[in-house]
């Protein structure tokens, strides 16, 4: 009887250990960050529309109330495996931005990501700024 109990406990221990290792592997797989970039983003809400041609930041210029604007970001996968690209906005510009939160790229694939602004009616005039954070991760969905 004692030997059966011992065998049962060993089997349960191996099962729990296997499940734990599997869950840790899943977590590590989803948490591997290959690259992280931050791009400054700015816009101004005003009475007269204007464009800003700054190449080092994501600038939308001056946008009038109840109008839209957009800028394109080009993302390229230079890795030898597929990647997942996550986009996050930070600070007070966030409420005006519309974009895909996650994009998948195959090996050597390049995509243009549209980041749009939508300015509600009666929005207060002023300057809004923040960052677009781009996080590239390895993906295993193939």
The first five atom37 places (N, CA, C, CB, O) and aatype in JSON, in Angstrom:
{
  "aatype": [20, 20, 20, 20, 20, 20, 20, 20, 20, 20, 20, 20, 20, 20, 20, 20, 20, 20, 20, 20, 20, 20, 20, 20, 20, 20, 20, 20, 20, 20, 20, 20, 20, 20, 20, 20, 20, 20, 20, 20, 20, 20, 20, 20, 20, 20, 20, 20, 20, 20, 20, 20, 20, 20, 20, 20, 20, 20, 20, 20, 20, 20, 20, 20, 20, 20, 20, 20, 20, 20, 20, 20, 20, 20, 20, 20, 20, 20, 20, 20, 20, 20, 20, 20, 20, 20, 20, 20, 20, 20, 20, 20, 20, 20, 20, 20, 20, 20, 20, 20, 20, 20, 20, 20, 20, 20, 20, 20, 20, 20, 20, 20, 20, 20, 20, 20, 20, 20, 20, 20, 20, 20, 20, 20, 20, 20, 20, 20, 20, 20, 20, 20, 20, 20, 20, 20, 20, 20, 20, 20, 20, 20],
  "atom_mask": [
    [1, 1, 1, 1, 1],
    [1, 1, 1, 1, 1],
    [1, 1, 1, 1, 1],
    [1, 1, 1, 1, 1],
    [1, 1, 1, 1, 1],
    [1, 1, 1, 1, 1],
    [1, 1, 1, 1, 1],
    [1, 1, 1, 1, 1],
    [1, 1, 1, 1, 1],
    [1, 1, 1, 1, 1],
    [1, 1, 1, 1, 1],
    [1, 1, 1, 1, 1],
    [1, 1, 1, 1, 1],
    [1, 1, 1, 1, 1],
    [1, 1, 1, 1, 1],
    [1, 1, 1, 1, 1],
    [1, 1, 1, 1, 1],
    [1, 1, 1, 1, 1],
    [1, 1, 1, 1, 1],
    [1, 1, 1, 1, 1],
    [1, 1, 1, 1, 1],
    [1, 1, 1, 1, 1],
    [1, 1, 1, 1, 1],
    [1, 1, 1, 1, 1],
    [1, 1, 1, 1, 1],
    [1, 1, 1, 1, 1],
    [1, 1, 1, 1, 1],
    [1, 1, 1, 1, 1],
    [1, 1, 1, 1, 1],
    [1, 1, 1, 1, 1],
    [1, 1, 1, 1, 1],
    [1, 1, 1, 1, 1],
    [1, 1, 1, 1, 1],
    [1, 1, 1, 1, 1],
    [1, 1, 1, 1, 1],
    [1, 1, 1, 1, 1],
    [1, 1, 1, 1, 1],
    [1, 1, 1, 1, 1],
    [1, 1, 1, 1, 1],
    [1, 1, 1, 1, 1],
    [1, 1, 1, 1, 1],
    [1, 1, 1, 1, 1],
    [1, 1, 1, 1, 1],
    [1, 1, 1, 1, 1],
    [1, 1, 1, 1, 1],
    [1, 1, 1, 1, 1],
    [1, 1, 1, 1, 1],
    [1, 1, 1, 1, 1],
    [1, 1, 1, 1, 1],
    [1, 1, 1, 1, 1],
    [1, 1, 1, 1, 1],
    [1, 1, 1, 1, 1],
    [1, 1, 1, 1, 1],
    [1, 1, 1, 1, 1],
    [1, 1, 1, 1, 1],
    [1, 1, 1, 1, 1],
    [1, 1, 1, 1, 1],
    [1, 1, 1, 1, 1],
    [1, 1, 1, 1, 1],
    [1, 1, 1, 1, 1],
    [1, 1, 1, 1, 1],
    [1, 1, 1, 1, 1],
    [1, 1, 1, 1, 1],
    [1, 1, 1, 1, 1],
    [1, 1, 1, 1, 1],
    [1, 1, 1, 1, 1],
    [1, 1, 1, 1, 1],
    [1, 1, 1, 1, 1],
    [1, 1, 1, 1, 1],
    [1, 1, 1, 1, 1],
    [1, 1, 1, 1, 1],
    [1, 1, 1, 1, 1],
    [1, 1, 1, 1, 1],
    [1, 1, 1, 1, 1],
    [1, 1, 1, 1, 1],
    [1, 1, 1, 1, 1],
    [1, 1, 1, 1, 1],
    [1, 1, 1, 1, 1],
    [1, 1, 1, 1, 1],
    [1, 1, 1, 1, 1],
    [1, 1, 1, 1, 1],
    [1, 1, 1, 1, 1],
    [1, 1, 1, 1, 1],
    [1, 1, 1, 1, 1],
    [1, 1, 1, 1, 1],
    [1, 1, 1, 1, 1],
    [1, 1, 1, 1, 1],
    [1, 1, 1, 1, 1],
    [1, 1, 1, 1, 1],
    [1, 1, 1, 1, 1],
    [1, 1, 1, 1, 1],
    [1, 1, 1, 1, 1],
    [1, 1, 1, 1, 1],
    [1, 1, 1, 1, 1],
    [1, 1, 1, 1, 1],
    [1, 1, 1, 1, 1],
    [1, 1, 1, 1, 1],
    [1, 1, 1, 1, 1],
    [1, 1, 1, 1, 1],
    [1, 1, 1, 1, 1],
    [1, 1, 1, 1, 1],
    [1, 1, 1, 1, 1],
    [1, 1, 1, 1, 1],
    [1, 1, 1, 1, 1],
    [1, 1, 1, 1, 1],
    [1, 1, 1, 1, 1],
    [1, 1, 1, 1, 1],
    [1, 1, 1, 1, 1],
    [1, 1, 1, 1, 1],
    [1, 1, 1, 1, 1],
    [1, 1, 1, 1, 1],
    [1, 1, 1, 1, 1],
    [1, 1, 1, 1, 1],
    [1, 1, 1, 1, 1],
    [1, 1, 1, 1, 1],
    [1, 1, 1, 1, 1],
    [1, 1, 1, 1, 1],
    [1, 1, 1, 1, 1],
    [1, 1, 1, 1, 1],
    [1, 1, 1, 1, 1],
    [1, 1, 1, 1, 1],
    [1, 1, 1, 1, 1],
    [1, 1, 1, 1, 1],
    [1, 1, 1, 1, 1],
    [1, 1, 1, 1, 1],
    [1, 1, 1, 1, 1],
    [1, 1, 1, 1, 1],
    [1, 1, 1, 1, 1],
    [1, 1, 1, 1, 1],
    [1, 1, 1, 1, 1],
    [1, 1, 1, 1, 1],
    [1, 1, 1, 1, 1],
    [1, 1, 1, 1, 1],
    [1, 1, 1, 1, 1],
    [1, 1, 1, 1, 1],
    [1, 1, 1, 1, 1],
    [1, 1, 1, 1, 1],
    [1, 1, 1, 1, 1],
    [1, 1, 1, 1, 1],
    [1, 1, 1, 1, 1],
    [1, 1, 1, 1, 1],
    [1, 1, 1, 1, 1]
  ],
  "atom_positions": [
    [[0.82, -1.2, 0.0], [0.0, 0.0, 0.0], [0.86, 1.26, 0.0], [-0.93, 0.0, 1.21], [0.54, 2.23, -0.68]],
    [[1.95, 1.25, 0.75], [2.84, 2.41, 0.85], [3.5, 2.66, -0.5], [3.9, 2.19, 1.94], [3.69, 3.82, -0.88]],
    [[3.85, 1.61, -1.22], [4.49, 1.76, -2.52], [3.54, 2.38, -3.54], [4.98, 0.4, -3.03], [3.97, 3.18, -4.36]],
    [[2.23, 2.02, -3.49], [1.24, 2.61, -4.39], [1.08, 4.1, -4.12], [-0.1, 1.9, -4.25], [0.99, 4.89, -5.06]],
    [[1.05, 4.5, -2.84], [0.94, 5.92, -2.49], [2.15, 6.7, -2.96], [0.77, 6.08, -0.98], [2.03, 7.81, -3.46]],
    [[3.34, 6.1, -2.8], [4.57, 6.76, -3.21], [4.57, 6.96, -4.73], [5.8, 5.93, -2.78], [4.96, 8.02, -5.21]],
    [[4.15, 5.95, -5.48], [4.08, 6.04, -6.94], [3.06, 7.1, -7.36], [3.71, 4.67, -7.54], [3.3, 7.84, -8.31]],
    [[1.95, 7.16, -6.68], [0.92, 8.16, -6.98], [1.47, 9.57, -6.77], [-0.32, 7.94, -6.1], [1.28, 10.45, -7.61]],
    [[2.15, 9.8, -5.65], [2.7, 11.12, -5.35], [3.79, 11.52, -6.35], [3.27, 11.16, -3.94], [3.89, 12.68, -6.73]],
    [[4.59, 10.58, -6.78], [5.62, 10.86, -7.78], [4.96, 11.22, -9.11], [6.56, 9.63, -7.97], [5.4, 12.16, -9.78]],
    [[3.92, 10.5, -9.49], [3.21, 10.8, -10.73], [2.57, 12.19, -10.69], [2.15, 9.74, -11.0], [2.62, 12.92, -11.67]],
    [[1.95, 12.54, -9.56], [1.35, 13.87, -9.4], [2.43, 14.95, -9.46], [0.56, 13.96, -8.07], [2.23, 15.98, -10.09]],
    [[3.56, 14.71, -8.81], [4.66, 15.67, -8.83], [5.16, 15.9, -10.26], [5.81, 15.19, -7.93], [5.39, 17.04, -10.66]],
    [[5.34, 14.83, -11.01], [5.81, 14.94, -12.4], [4.78, 15.69, -13.25], [6.09, 13.55, -13.01], [5.16, 16.49, -14.1]],
    [[3.51, 15.43, -13.04], [2.46, 16.12, -13.78], [2.46, 17.63, -13.47], [1.08, 15.52, -13.44], [2.4, 18.45, -14.38]],
    [[2.54, 17.98, -12.19], [2.57, 19.4, -11.79], [3.82, 20.08, -12.34], [2.52, 19.53, -10.25], [3.74, 21.21, -12.82]],
    [[4.95, 19.41, -12.27], [6.2, 19.97, -12.8], [6.1, 20.19, -14.31], [7.39, 19.05, -12.48], [6.54, 21.22, -14.82]],
    [[5.53, 19.23, -15.02], [5.38, 19.36, -16.48], [4.47, 20.53, -16.84], [4.81, 18.07, -17.07], [4.79, 21.3, -17.75]],
    [[3.36, 20.67, -16.16], [2.44, 21.78, -16.43], [3.12, 23.11, -16.12], [1.14, 21.64, -15.58], [2.97, 24.07, -16.88]],
    [[3.86, 23.18, -15.02], [4.57, 24.41, -14.66], [5.59, 24.8, -15.72], [5.26, 24.26, -13.31], [5.67, 25.96, -16.11]],
    [[6.38, 23.84, -16.17], [7.37, 24.11, -17.21], [6.71, 24.55, -18.51], [8.23, 22.87, -17.46], [7.22, 25.44, -19.19]],
    [[5.6, 23.95, -18.86], [4.87, 24.34, -20.06], [4.39, 25.78, -19.96], [3.68, 23.41, -20.28], [4.52, 26.55, -20.91]],
    [[3.83, 26.16, -18.81], [3.33, 27.53, -18.63], [4.48, 28.55, -18.63], [2.55, 27.63, -17.31], [4.33, 29.64, -19.18]],
    [[5.6, 28.2, -18.04], [6.77, 29.09, -18.06], [7.26, 29.27, -19.5], [7.91, 28.54, -17.17], [7.59, 30.38, -19.9]],
    [[7.3, 28.2, -20.27], [7.73, 28.29, -21.67], [6.79, 29.18, -22.48], [7.8, 26.88, -22.31], [7.25, 29.96, -23.31]],
    [[5.5, 29.08, -22.25], [4.54, 29.95, -22.94], [4.76, 31.41, -22.57], [3.11, 29.54, -22.6], [4.72, 32.27, -23.45]],
    [[5.0, 31.69, -21.31], [5.25, 33.06, -20.88], [6.52, 33.62, -21.51], [5.35, 33.12, -19.34], [6.52, 34.73, -22.03]],
    [[7.59, 32.85, -21.48], [8.86, 33.31, -22.05], [8.71, 33.56, -23.54], [9.98, 32.29, -21.79], [9.23, 34.54, -24.07]],
    [[8.0, 32.68, -24.21], [7.79, 32.81, -25.65], [7.07, 34.12, -25.99], [7.0, 31.63, -26.18], [7.4, 34.76, -26.99]],
    [[6.11, 34.51, -25.19], [5.33, 35.71, -25.48], [6.02, 36.98, -24.99], [3.96, 35.61, -24.85], [5.63, 38.08, -25.38]],
    [[7.02, 36.85, -24.14], [7.63, 38.03, -23.52], [8.96, 38.44, -24.15], [7.83, 37.78, -22.07], [9.55, 39.42, -23.71]],
    [[9.45, 37.72, -25.15], [10.75, 38.02, -25.74], [10.62, 39.26, -26.63], [11.28, 36.81, -26.55], [9.98, 39.22, -27.68]],
    [[11.24, 40.35, -26.2], [11.23, 41.6, -26.97], [12.51, 41.67, -27.78], [11.08, 42.86, -26.04], [13.61, 41.62, -27.23]],
    [[12.36, 41.77, -29.1], [13.51, 41.87, -29.99], [14.01, 43.3, -30.1], [13.16, 41.33, -31.36], [15.22, 43.56, -30.13]],
    [[13.07, 44.22, -30.17], [13.42, 45.62, -30.4], [12.29, 46.5, -29.89], [13.7, 45.88, -31.91], [11.12, 46.13, -29.97]],
    [[12.65, 47.65, -29.37], [11.66, 48.61, -28.89], [12.08, 50.0, -29.36], [11.52, 48.55, -27.33], [13.21, 50.42, -29.16]],
    [[11.14, 50.71, -30.0], [11.41, 52.06, -30.49], [10.34, 53.0, -29.95], [11.44, 52.09, -32.05], [9.19, 52.61, -29.75]],
    [[10.74, 54.23, -29.72], [9.79, 55.26, -29.32], [9.88, 56.42, -30.31], [10.06, 55.75, -27.86], [10.97, 56.92, -30.59]],
    [[8.74, 56.82, -30.82], [8.68, 57.92, -31.78], [7.85, 59.04, -31.16], [8.07, 57.47, -33.14], [6.73, 58.81, -30.71]],
    [[8.4, 60.22, -31.13], [7.68, 61.38, -30.62], [6.53, 61.7, -31.57], [8.63, 62.61, -30.46], [6.71, 61.69, -32.78]],
    [[5.36, 61.97, -31.01], [4.17, 62.3, -31.81], [3.59, 63.61, -31.29], [3.11, 61.16, -31.74], [3.43, 63.8, -30.09]],
    [[3.26, 64.52, -32.22], [2.7, 65.81, -31.83], [1.6, 66.22, -32.79], [3.8, 66.89, -31.78], [1.59, 65.83, -33.96]],
    [[0.67, 67.01, -32.28], [-0.32, 67.67, -33.11], [-0.8, 68.91, -32.4], [-1.52, 66.72, -33.43], [-0.65, 69.06, -31.19]],
    [[-1.36, 69.8, -33.17], [-1.92, 71.04, -32.62], [-3.34, 71.15, -33.15], [-1.05, 72.31, -33.02], [-3.59, 70.94, -34.34]],
    [[-4.27, 71.46, -32.28], [-5.64, 71.74, -32.68], [-5.77, 73.25, -32.77], [-6.7, 71.12, -31.67], [-5.5, 73.96, -31.81]],
    [[-6.19, 73.74, -33.94], [-6.28, 75.18, -34.14], [-7.32, 75.54, -35.17], [-4.93, 75.74, -34.55], [-8.02, 74.68, -35.69]],
    [[-7.42, 76.84, -35.46], [-8.44, 77.35, -36.38], [-8.03, 77.19, -37.84], [-8.71, 78.81, -36.08], [-8.89, 77.07, -38.71]],
    [[-6.72, 77.18, -38.12], [-6.23, 77.09, -39.49], [-5.33, 75.87, -39.6], [-5.46, 78.4, -39.9], [-4.41, 75.7, -38.8]],
    [[-5.6, 75.01, -40.58], [-4.82, 73.79, -40.75], [-3.42, 74.12, -41.26], [-5.53, 72.83, -41.72], [-3.23, 75.05, -42.05]],
    [[-2.46, 73.35, -40.8], [-1.08, 73.5, -41.24], [-0.37, 72.17, -41.17], [-0.34, 74.55, -40.4], [-0.76, 71.3, -40.39]],
    [[0.67, 72.0, -41.98], [1.38, 70.73, -42.06], [2.79, 70.91, -41.53], [1.41, 70.2, -43.5], [3.42, 71.94, -41.75]],
    [[3.29, 69.89, -40.83], [4.66, 69.89, -40.33], [5.39, 68.75, -41.01], [4.71, 69.75, -38.77], [4.96, 67.6, -40.92]],
    [[6.49, 69.04, -41.69], [7.23, 68.03, -42.46], [8.42, 67.45, -41.71], [7.7, 68.63, -43.76], [9.37, 67.01, -42.34]],
    [[8.39, 67.44, -40.4], [9.47, 66.91, -39.59], [9.64, 65.41, -39.89], [9.2, 67.14, -38.08], [8.68, 64.65, -39.78]],
    [[10.85, 65.0, -40.26], [11.09, 63.6, -40.62], [11.52, 62.75, -39.43], [12.14, 63.53, -41.69], [11.52, 61.52, -39.53]],
    [[11.89, 63.38, -38.32], [12.39, 62.61, -37.19], [11.31, 62.3, -36.15], [13.53, 63.36, -36.53], [11.56, 61.57, -35.18]],
    [[10.12, 62.85, -36.34], [9.02, 62.62, -35.4], [7.74, 62.42, -36.19], [8.88, 63.8, -34.39], [7.68, 62.71, -37.38]],
    [[6.73, 61.93, -35.52], [5.42, 61.73, -36.14], [4.6, 62.98, -35.84], [4.71, 60.43, -35.61], [3.9, 63.04, -34.83]],
    [[4.69, 63.97, -36.71], [4.02, 65.25, -36.48], [2.85, 65.39, -37.45], [5.0, 66.44, -36.63], [2.98, 65.1, -38.64]],
    [[1.74, 65.83, -36.92], [0.54, 65.98, -37.72], [0.26, 67.44, -38.07], [-0.65, 65.4, -37.0], [-0.68, 67.73, -38.81]],
    [[1.05, 68.36, -37.55], [0.83, 69.77, -37.82], [-0.38, 70.28, -37.06], [0.66, 70.01, -39.31], [-0.73, 69.76, -36.0]],
    [[-1.03, 71.32, -37.62], [-2.23, 71.89, -37.0], [-3.46, 71.33, -37.69], [-2.22, 73.44, -37.08], [-3.55, 71.35, -38.92]],
    [[-4.38, 70.83, -36.91], [-5.6, 70.21, -37.42], [-6.79, 70.98, -36.87], [-5.69, 68.68, -37.04], [-6.82, 71.31, -35.68]],
    [[-7.75, 71.26, -37.72], [-8.93, 72.0, -37.27], [-9.92, 71.05, -36.59], [-9.62, 72.71, -38.45], [-9.88, 69.84, -36.8]],
    [[-10.78, 71.62, -35.78], [-11.8, 70.86, -35.08], [-12.69, 70.13, -36.09], [-12.64, 71.79, -34.18], [-12.99, 70.66, -37.16]],
    [[-13.11, 68.93, -35.74], [-13.98, 68.09, -36.56], [-13.33, 67.71, -37.9], [-15.3, 68.8, -36.82], [-13.99, 67.7, -38.94]],
    [[-12.03, 67.4, -37.87], [-11.35, 66.97, -39.1], [-10.41, 65.81, -38.78], [-10.57, 68.15, -39.74], [-10.28, 65.4, -37.63]],
    [[-9.78, 65.31, -39.82], [-8.9, 64.15, -39.69], [-7.59, 64.4, -40.41], [-9.58, 62.88, -40.25], [-7.47, 65.28, -41.27]],
    [[-6.61, 63.61, -40.03], [-5.31, 63.63, -40.69], [-4.7, 62.25, -40.51], [-4.38, 64.76, -40.11], [-5.16, 61.48, -39.67]],
    [[-3.68, 61.94, -41.27], [-2.99, 60.67, -41.06], [-1.54, 60.76, -41.51], [-3.7, 59.54, -41.81], [-1.17, 61.62, -42.31]],
    [[-0.75, 59.86, -40.97], [0.64, 59.7, -41.35], [0.9, 58.21, -41.46], [1.62, 60.37, -40.32], [0.24, 57.41, -40.79]],
    [[1.84, 57.85, -42.31], [2.2, 56.44, -42.49], [3.54, 56.15, -41.83], [2.25, 56.08, -43.99], [4.48, 56.95, -41.9]],
    [[3.62, 54.99, -41.2], [4.88, 54.45, -40.68], [5.18, 53.18, -41.45], [4.8, 54.18, -39.13], [4.3, 52.34, -41.63]],
    [[6.39, 53.02, -41.91], [6.77, 51.8, -42.61], [7.56, 50.92, -41.64], [7.61, 52.12, -43.89], [8.55, 51.33, -41.05]],
    [[7.08, 49.69, -41.5], [7.7, 48.71, -40.62], [8.21, 47.57, -41.5], [6.69, 48.19, -39.53], [7.51, 47.1, -42.39]],
    [[9.45, 47.14, -41.23], [10.04, 46.07, -42.02], [10.61, 45.0, -41.1], [11.15, 46.62, -42.96], [11.22, 45.3, -40.08]],
    [[10.4, 43.74, -41.48], [10.94, 42.61, -40.73], [12.28, 42.21, -41.34], [9.96, 41.41, -40.71], [12.32, 41.62, -42.42]],
    [[13.37, 42.52, -40.65], [14.71, 42.16, -41.11], [15.23, 40.9, -40.41], [15.67, 43.31, -40.88], [16.4, 40.54, -40.56]],
    [[14.38, 40.25, -39.65], [14.76, 39.02, -38.96], [14.53, 37.82, -39.87], [13.97, 38.86, -37.64], [13.88, 37.94, -40.91]],
    [[15.07, 36.67, -39.49], [14.93, 35.45, -40.29], [13.76, 34.6, -39.79], [16.23, 34.62, -40.24], [13.71, 33.4, -40.05]],
    [[12.83, 35.22, -39.09], [11.64, 34.55, -38.57], [10.51, 35.58, -38.52], [11.9, 33.92, -37.14], [10.77, 36.78, -38.52]],
    [[9.26, 35.12, -38.48], [8.11, 36.05, -38.4], [8.13, 36.83, -37.08], [6.78, 35.29, -38.54], [8.63, 36.33, -36.07]],
    [[7.59, 38.04, -37.11], [7.54, 38.87, -35.9], [6.14, 39.43, -35.68], [8.56, 40.01, -35.99], [5.33, 39.54, -36.6]],
    [[5.9, 39.78, -34.44], [4.68, 40.47, -34.02], [5.1, 41.88, -33.64], [3.95, 39.73, -32.8], [6.05, 42.06, -32.89]],
    [[4.4, 42.88, -34.17], [4.72, 44.27, -33.87], [3.54, 44.88, -33.12], [5.05, 45.08, -35.18], [2.41, 44.89, -33.62]],
    [[3.81, 45.38, -31.9], [2.77, 45.99, -31.08], [2.98, 47.5, -31.05], [2.78, 45.4, -29.63], [4.11, 47.98, -30.97]],
    [[1.89, 48.24, -31.13], [1.93, 49.7, -31.1], [1.16, 50.19, -29.88], [1.35, 50.3, -32.42], [0.05, 49.74, -29.6]],
    [[1.76, 51.14, -29.15], [1.13, 51.72, -27.97], [1.32, 53.24, -28.03], [1.73, 51.13, -26.65], [2.4, 53.71, -28.38]],
    [[0.29, 53.99, -27.68], [0.41, 55.45, -27.61], [0.5, 55.86, -26.15], [-0.8, 56.15, -28.3], [-0.1, 55.23, -25.28]],
    [[1.26, 56.92, -25.89], [1.45, 57.42, -24.54], [1.18, 58.92, -24.48], [2.87, 57.12, -24.05], [1.39, 59.63, -25.46]],
    [[0.73, 59.39, -23.34], [0.51, 60.79, -22.98], [-0.76, 61.35, -23.62], [1.71, 61.62, -23.4], [-1.62, 60.59, -24.06]],
    [[-0.88, 62.7, -23.67], [-2.18, 63.3, -23.98], [-2.56, 63.28, -25.46], [-2.19, 64.7, -23.51], [-3.67, 63.69, -25.8]],
    [[-1.7, 62.83, -26.34], [-2.06, 62.7, -27.75], [-2.88, 61.43, -28.0], [-0.79, 62.69, -28.63], [-3.53, 61.3, -29.04]],
    [[-2.85, 60.51, -27.05], [-3.48, 59.19, -27.19], [-4.95, 59.27, -27.59], [-3.36, 58.43, -25.89], [-5.41, 58.48, -28.42]],
    [[-5.7, 60.19, -27.01], [-7.14, 60.26, -27.26], [-7.49, 60.61, -28.71], [-7.77, 61.27, -26.35], [-8.63, 60.41, -29.13]],
    [[-6.53, 61.13, -29.48], [-6.79, 61.54, -30.86], [-6.33, 60.53, -31.9], [-6.14, 62.86, -31.13], [-6.66, 60.66, -33.07]],
    [[-5.57, 59.53, -31.49], [-4.94, 58.61, -32.45], [-5.74, 57.33, -32.65], [-3.54, 58.26, -31.98], [-6.32, 56.77, -31.71]],
    [[-5.76, 56.88, -33.9], [-6.41, 55.62, -34.26], [-5.42, 54.82, -35.11], [-7.77, 55.86, -35.04], [-4.91, 55.32, -36.11]],
    [[-5.14, 53.57, -34.7], [-4.19, 52.75, -35.43], [-4.35, 51.29, -35.02], [-2.73, 53.22, -35.19], [-4.95, 50.99, -33.98]],
    [[-3.82, 50.38, -35.83], [-3.81, 48.97, -35.48], [-2.87, 48.76, -34.3], [-3.38, 48.08, -36.7], [-1.75, 49.27, -34.3]],
    [[-3.31, 48.03, -33.31], [-2.5, 47.81, -32.11], [-1.47, 46.7, -32.31], [-3.4, 47.47, -30.93], [-0.42, 46.71, -31.67]],
    [[-1.77, 45.73, -33.18], [-0.87, 44.6, -33.43], [-0.84, 44.31, -34.93], [-1.32, 43.33, -32.61], [-1.87, 44.29, -35.6]],
    [[0.38, 44.07, -35.43], [0.58, 43.7, -36.84], [1.58, 42.55, -36.87], [1.1, 44.93, -37.7], [2.54, 42.54, -36.1]],
    [[1.35, 41.58, -37.75], [2.27, 40.45, -37.91], [2.99, 40.6, -39.25], [1.51, 39.09, -37.83], [2.38, 40.93, -40.26]],
    [[4.31, 40.35, -39.23], [5.11, 40.44, -40.45], [5.87, 39.14, -40.67], [6.09, 41.63, -40.38], [6.49, 38.6, -39.75]],
    [[5.81, 38.64, -41.9], [6.61, 37.48, -42.26], [8.04, 37.92, -42.54], [6.0, 36.75, -43.5], [8.34, 39.11, -42.54]],
    [[8.91, 36.96, -42.78], [10.31, 37.24, -43.05], [10.42, 38.16, -44.27], [11.09, 35.92, -43.3], [9.8, 37.91, -45.3]],
    [[11.2, 39.24, -44.14], [11.46, 40.24, -45.18], [10.21, 41.0, -45.64], [12.09, 39.57, -46.36], [10.25, 41.66, -46.68]],
    [[9.13, 40.91, -44.89], [7.91, 41.63, -45.26], [7.99, 43.07, -44.76], [6.65, 40.93, -44.68], [8.57, 43.35, -43.71]],
    [[7.41, 43.97, -45.54], [7.36, 45.39, -45.2], [5.91, 45.83, -45.28], [8.27, 46.24, -46.15], [5.21, 45.5, -46.23]],
    [[5.45, 46.58, -44.27], [4.08, 47.08, -44.25], [4.06, 48.56, -43.92], [3.22, 46.31, -43.24], [4.9, 49.06, -43.16]],
    [[3.1, 49.24, -44.5], [2.86, 50.63, -44.18], [1.7, 50.67, -43.2], [2.57, 51.48, -45.47], [0.61, 50.17, -43.5]],
    [[1.92, 51.26, -42.04], [0.92, 51.34, -41.0], [0.37, 52.76, -40.96], [1.51, 50.93, -39.61], [1.12, 53.72, -40.82]],
    [[-0.95, 52.89, -41.1], [-1.58, 54.21, -41.09], [-1.95, 54.59, -39.66], [-2.83, 54.23, -42.01], [-2.64, 53.85, -38.96]],
    [[-1.48, 55.75, -39.25], [-1.86, 56.31, -37.94], [-2.68, 57.55, -38.23], [-0.59, 56.64, -37.04], [-2.19, 58.53, -38.79]],
    [[-3.94, 57.5, -37.82], [-4.88, 58.58, -38.11], [-5.16, 59.4, -36.87], [-6.19, 58.02, -38.67], [-5.05, 58.91, -35.74]],
    [[-5.53, 60.65, -37.1], [-6.02, 61.49, -36.01], [-7.46, 61.86, -36.31], [-5.13, 62.77, -35.84], [-7.82, 62.11, -37.46]],
    [[-8.25, 61.89, -35.29], [-9.64, 62.34, -35.4], [-9.84, 63.4, -34.32], [-10.66, 61.14, -35.25], [-9.71, 63.11, -33.13]],
    [[-10.17, 64.6, -34.75], [-10.37, 65.71, -33.82], [-11.88, 65.92, -33.66], [-9.65, 67.01, -34.31], [-12.55, 66.27, -34.63]],
    [[-12.4, 65.73, -32.47], [-13.84, 65.91, -32.26], [-14.27, 67.38, -32.44], [-14.22, 65.44, -30.86], [-13.46, 68.29, -32.39]],
    [[-15.57, 67.56, -32.66], [-16.15, 68.91, -32.73], [-15.94, 69.59, -31.38], [-17.68, 68.86, -33.11], [-16.02, 68.95, -30.33]],
    [[-15.66, 70.87, -31.41], [-15.5, 71.69, -30.2], [-14.31, 71.26, -29.33], [-16.75, 71.63, -29.38], [-14.31, 71.52, -28.13]],
    [[-13.32, 70.63, -29.92], [-12.11, 70.28, -29.15], [-11.36, 71.57, -28.84], [-11.18, 69.27, -29.95], [-11.26, 72.46, -29.68]],
    [[-10.83, 71.66, -27.64], [-10.07, 72.85, -27.24], [-8.82, 73.0, -28.09], [-9.69, 72.78, -25.76], [-8.14, 72.02, -28.4]],
    [[-8.52, 74.24, -28.47], [-7.28, 74.52, -29.18], [-6.11, 74.27, -28.24], [-7.26, 75.98, -29.72], [-6.2, 74.5, -27.04]],
    [[-5.03, 73.79, -28.82], [-3.85, 73.56, -28.0], [-2.91, 72.56, -28.64], [-4.25, 73.08, -26.62], [-3.2, 72.0, -29.7]],
    [[-1.8, 72.35, -27.98], [-0.79, 71.39, -28.45], [-0.91, 70.1, -27.66], [0.65, 71.98, -28.32], [-1.11, 70.12, -26.44]],
    [[-0.79, 68.99, -28.36], [-0.87, 67.67, -27.75], [0.35, 66.87, -28.19], [-2.2, 66.94, -28.15], [0.75, 66.93, -29.35]],
    [[0.92, 66.13, -27.26], [2.13, 65.39, -27.62], [2.16, 64.06, -26.86], [3.39, 66.21, -27.31], [1.39, 63.82, -25.93]],
    [[3.07, 63.23, -27.29], [3.26, 61.94, -26.66], [4.24, 61.11, -27.45], [1.93, 61.21, -26.53], [5.09, 61.63, -28.17]],
    [[4.11, 59.82, -27.3], [5.0, 58.89, -28.0], [4.2, 57.73, -28.55], [6.1, 58.38, -27.05], [3.19, 57.31, -27.99]],
    [[4.67, 57.22, -29.67], [4.21, 55.94, -30.19], [5.32, 54.96, -29.85], [3.89, 55.99, -31.77], [6.46, 55.12, -30.3]],
    [[5.0, 53.95, -29.07], [5.97, 52.93, -28.7], [5.74, 51.72, -29.61], [5.85, 52.53, -27.17], [4.62, 51.2, -29.7]],
    [[6.8, 51.29, -30.27], [6.74, 50.15, -31.19], [7.57, 49.02, -30.58], [7.26, 50.53, -32.63], [8.77, 49.19, -30.33]],
    [[6.93, 47.89, -30.33], [7.6, 46.74, -29.72], [7.55, 45.58, -30.7], [6.94, 46.35, -28.35], [6.47, 45.14, -31.12]],
    [[8.74, 45.08, -31.06], [8.83, 43.93, -31.97], [9.16, 42.68, -31.16], [9.9, 44.16, -33.08], [10.09, 42.67, -30.36]],
    [[8.35, 41.64, -31.39], [8.54, 40.37, -30.68], [8.56, 39.23, -31.69], [7.41, 40.15, -29.63], [7.96, 39.31, -32.76]],
    [[9.26, 38.19, -31.33], [9.24, 36.99, -32.15], [7.88, 36.32, -32.0], [10.39, 36.01, -31.75], [7.31, 36.3, -30.91]],
    [[7.37, 35.78, -33.09], [6.09, 35.08, -33.02], [6.28, 33.64, -33.46], [5.02, 35.79, -33.9], [7.11, 33.32, -34.3]],
    [[5.48, 32.78, -32.85], [5.55, 31.35, -33.15], [4.23, 30.85, -33.73], [5.92, 30.55, -31.88], [3.85, 29.71, -33.49]],
    [[3.53, 31.67, -34.46], [2.22, 31.21, -34.95], [2.32, 30.5, -36.29], [1.29, 32.37, -35.08], [1.28, 30.28, -36.91]],
    [[3.49, 30.12, -36.75], [3.62, 29.32, -38.0], [3.78, 27.87, -37.67], [4.8, 29.79, -38.85], [3.9, 27.05, -38.58]]
  ]
}
